[in-house]
Amino acid sequence: MDYERRGAVGPLVLRGDLLHAEVEGSEYEPYRVTVALDAGGVRAASCSCPYDWGGLCKHIVATLLAYIHAAPGAVAVRPPLAELLAGLDRGQLEGLLLRLAAQDAELIERIDALIAATATGAAALAVASEPVKGVGLAAGRRTAVDATAFRQQIRRIFRAERPDDYMAYASILANLEPLVAQIQAFLDGDDAQSALPLLEALTDEYSEGWVDYDESEGELGGFFDELGALWAEAPAHPGA
């Protein structure tokens, strides 16, 4: 509800029975949400965020709330993909695919996998409906990053490991890498204003959590060098 209220949900687009939206979260790029609707309500939903703890993530829920509360005409109704492609001949379709593939190397691998699966008779059409991550960089955020959720992610990383496990440091550092990458993405995008709350959260939570784990290898202490480099880089960007 807070995400919807703060305007984190971007423009809503309805293509046939598929509702699309981008929702700002704790990463530099917005998360891509797709909801399949039918007469009974929500048939299926997906989001490009890393949430994997059962049920619908908050970005999907925020999108649905925004859809329910949308003013008349606020949802852009556009033709479904099948209708868009129906009027194209083979040459136009090939040209379209080649242009898209030139912009996104991952798409080539997805097409290759889909063709291979189709050739062997596998039911691979669901692959085409999965959201593609990394599309559309934020061109100026509308909302502040969710530093609270970011802190909770860090705490879960520490809680998932036993303090008496000699190798706990390896899992902790590996699981922190995507969070560091989120901060770096904001810095690379000259958005220090969004990076700093996340960097502060990471520094606070790490400083409190790392002391409970085995440090005989010096790896956990070495992570402070990485934090220091991020703090040194942040003032060089606008908004710091």
Residue pairs with C-beta under 8 A, 6 or more apart in sequence:
1 62
1 65
3 9
3 23
3 58
3 59
3 61
3 62
3 143
3 146
4 62
4 65
4 66
4 69
6 143
6 144
7 142
7 143
8 23
8 24
8 25
8 62
8 142
8 143
9 21
9 22
9 23
9 62
9 63
9 65
9 66
10 21
10 22
10 23
10 24
10 30
10 142
11 21
11 22
11 76
12 19
12 20
12 21
12 63
12 66
12 67
12 70
12 74
12 75
12 76
13 19
13 20
13 21
13 75
13 76
13 78
14 20
14 75
14 76
14 77
14 78
15 78
15 79
15 80
15 81
16 79
16 80
16 82
16 83
17 36
17 37
17 38
17 43
17 80
18 34
18 35
18 36
18 37
18 80
19 33
19 34
19 35
19 36
19 37
19 63
19 67
20 32
20 33
20 34
20 35
21 32
21 33
21 63
21 66
22 30
22 31
22 32
22 33
22 136
23 30
23 31
23 33
23 47
23 59
23 62
23 63
24 30
24 31
24 138
24 141
24 142
24 143
24 145
25 31
25 49
25 59
25 145
25 146
25 149
26 145
26 146
26 147
26 149
26 150
26 182
26 198
27 49
27 182
27 185
28 137
28 138
28 182
28 185
28 186
28 188
28 189
28 191
28 194
29 133
29 134
29 135
29 136
29 137
29 138
29 185
30 136
30 138
31 47
31 48
31 49
31 59
32 47
32 48
32 131
32 132
32 133
32 135
32 136
33 45
33 46
33 47
33 48
33 59
33 60
33 63
33 131
34 45
34 46
34 47
34 129
34 131
35 42
35 44
35 45
35 60
35 63
35 64
35 67
36 42
36 43
36 44
36 45
37 43
42 64
45 56
45 60
46 60
46 129
46 130
46 131
47 57
47 59
47 60
47 131
48 131
48 132
48 133
49 57
49 59
50 178
51 57
51 58
51 59
67 75
85 93
88 96
97 111
100 107
101 107
101 108
101 111
104 132
104 135
106 132
106 134
107 132
110 127
110 128
110 132
113 124
113 127
114 124
114 125
114 127
114 128
117 123
117 124
117 127
118 124
137 189
138 189
138 191
141 191
141 194
144 194
144 197
145 186
145 194
145 197
145 198
147 197
147 198
147 200
147 201
150 179
150 182
150 197
150 198
150 201
150 202
151 201
151 204
151 205
153 179
154 176
154 179
154 201
154 202
154 205
154 206
154 209
155 205
155 209
157 172
157 175
157 176
158 172
158 205
158 209
158 210
158 212
158 213
160 171
160 175
161 168
161 171
161 172
161 213
162 168
163 212
163 213
163 214
164 214
165 213
165 214
166 214
166 216
168 213
168 214
169 213
169 214
169 215
169 217
169 219
169 220
170 219
172 210
172 213
172 220
173 219
173 220
173 223
176 202
176 206
176 223
179 198
179 202
180 202
180 226
180 230
182 198
183 195
183 198
183 199
183 202
183 230
184 230
186 192
186 194
186 195
186 198
187 195
187 230
187 233
187 234
187 237
190 237
190 238
190 239
191 237
191 239
192 234
192 235
192 237
192 238
192 239
192 240
193 238
193 239
193 240
195 230
195 234
195 237
196 234
196 240
199 227
199 230
199 231
199 234
202 227
203 227
203 231
206 223
206 227
210 220
210 221
210 223
213 220
215 221
234 240
